Amino acid sequence: MRDSTEFDVSDTLLGWYDRHAREMPWRIGPVDRLAGVMPDPYRVWLSEVMLQQTTVAAVHDYFVRFTSRWPTVNSLAAAEDGQVMGEWAGLGYYARARNLLKCARVVAFEHDGRFPDNYDALLKLPGIGPYTAAAIAAIAFDRPETVLDGNVERVMARFYDIHAPLPGSKPTLKVKAAALTPARRPGDYAQAVMDLGATICTPKSPACGICPLCSSCSARAADTQAELPRKVTKKPKPTRLGHVYIAQRNDGAMLLERRPDKGLLGGMLGWPGSDWSDTPPECPPFPAQWQEIPGEVRHTFTHFHLILRIWATELPSGSAPNDLIVMDKHQFKPSDLPTVMRKAFDLWRGH
């Protein structure tokens, strides 16, 4: 049973959302929603997968391109893996793109192209975890599920003045978020809390003076909002090293490889190279006159920093050593490469 304070909070936040909801290409705004327009579960799912570990600004153009090229889950399920991975390049966390295709194909071929409408069934789909299942169930199907992303965690930690650090405090924050989730308009409410965290209850310098929940916020009353949420201090990221080998034929063709499906950049096109470790050996993919390109590529992944040395060579037309992929100069698009491989290409091209 929700008490009167919880009802007041959710109603206040919904009223604020009705006036200030952000416009996004995947969102059905409160006015249209009130008029009976239902969100497309495909677009909700796609946006939520893209938004993991990424910002709204970074996702916007990717989402528009994806939905222009593959407007339905069935069209995405029928797409070639390489095309999808190429469109994903630059968004990072490439396991998401592989799971995106797996999920699309399960929905298309096992669910007749329709996403399940409840949390438990959504959770069984490839690549969908508790947060994404709750978000789709709430936003697409108006189920009263508790949606807990980083924005919501921050709002709850401040609203209830919870000082236990993340990630250990997640269960407590979820209980608090669940207590505020209304049975009426739960999809709009979930988006309202996320919008509040993204635009007002921000990580630094929260705009408490214009927050609709200011008068009820425990951290505001205690003047602790700038300290919350607390987080366990992360260990510094290690640095790994590696070698990359860029070979171009005289006819302009480039020699690339398809990375294994599992692991970082799985399934993506890239330049052949060494393992990434503390002391990687030089290991050219085939004998040639390799020359090191001045400079280095620096890139940061979730768990480590990477520094790459770049080696280059030229080959006669018609050469196709080993099992590398020969990409005609008219077919090769640097934009199809993951970011770190594109950085290597840019360094080579600049030289």
Buried (B, 14 or more C-beta within 10 A) or exposed (E): EBEEEBEEBBBBBBEBBBEBBEEBEBBBBBEEBEEEEEBBBBBBBBBBBBBBEBEBEBBBEBBEEBBEEBEBBBBBBEBEEEEBBBBBBBBBBBBBBBBBBBBBBBBBEEEEBEBBBEBEBBBEBBBBEBBBBBBBBBBBBBBBBBBBBBBBBBBBBBBBBBBEBBEEBBEBBBEBBBBBBBEEBBBBBBBBBBBBBBBBBEEEEBEBEEBBBBEBBBBBEEEBBEEBBBEEEEEEEEEBBBBBBBBBBEEEBBBBBBBEEEEBBBBBBBBBBBEBEEEBEEEBBBEBEBEEBEEBBEBEBEEEBBEBBBBBBEBEEEBEBEEBBBBEEEEBEEEBBBEBBBBBBEBBEEE
